[in-house]
Amino acid sequence: MAVDALDTRILRLLIEQPHTSVREYARILSIARGTLQARIDRLERDGVITGSGPILSPAALGHPVLAFVHLEVTQGHLDDVGEALAAVPEIVEAFSTTGGGDLLTRVVARDNGHLEDVIQQLIQLPGVVRTRTEVALRERVPHRLLPLVESVGRTAAGGPQ
């Protein structure tokens, strides 16, 4: 799906002003509300926009410890382990990877003791051979997509990357 310059402007507004109405977005962009809604619908349908809910803070929910746990999995058990990971509430993301492990999980915990309990739970899953944990000390670049959106927009407009 090609994202053009107008799509980029729309995405920027959605990121920077998420609580604004569609009517106000259309006014800011100087386009018809129907045009804007059609663009947003297409961006959702094409999977560019994947959600619109609130972004929550695990730390504010009482889980300030963040760790990345790599799991090595017995061959043929990747899907089974992946399904089992979905049942562990402290796992907020999991990815199949190449390199030093088969799965990379992002885990949140109340404290280091709780993190150890979660890791022990992961080690007990059928198919998990070993884990390796890295604790995050401080977030240096928060999750962001606006720089990517702007880069895609410059490319779409034929500008420098």
Salt bridges, closest charged atoms under 4 A:
ASP4 OD1 - ARG39 NH1 2.82
ASP7 OD1 - ARG39 NH1 2.80
ASP7 OD1 - ARG42 NH2 2.81
GLU16 OE2 - ARG12 NH1 2.29
GLU24 OE2 - ARG27 NH2 2.52
GLU72 OE1 - ARG130 NH1 2.96
GLU90 OE2 - HIS114 NE2 3.16
GLU93 OE1 - ARG106 NH1 3.14
GLU134 OE2 - HIS70 NE2 3.71
GLU134 OE2 - ARG132 NH1 2.44
GLU150 OE2 - ARG12 NH2 1.75
